[in-house]
Amino acid sequence: MVPHRSRLLVLAVACLIGSCAQNPPDPILVLENPTTHERARFYREIPYKVPADYDEAKHIAGWRAEQERKGFTVQVER
């Protein structure tokens, strides 16, 4: 018979493996660098981590400006 702690460890590892196998969420915005063809993706914030005064449009605009400075200037379909 498996000791109680070993069963908990097996269950925890199974949960971790299951959570890693999930598909990533869909990005809100995808920008591509036309030179390197690399892509930068902006994902929706995790709801319970968002500050009370969070402005998504302002955050996206700031992120986009930062990515454009890095060369990611072409918006692509998600």
Secondary structure, DSSP 8 states (H G I E B T S, - for coil): ---HHHHHHHHHHHHHHHHHTS-----SEEEE-TTT--EEEE----GGGS-TT--HHHHHHHHHHHHHHTT--EEE--
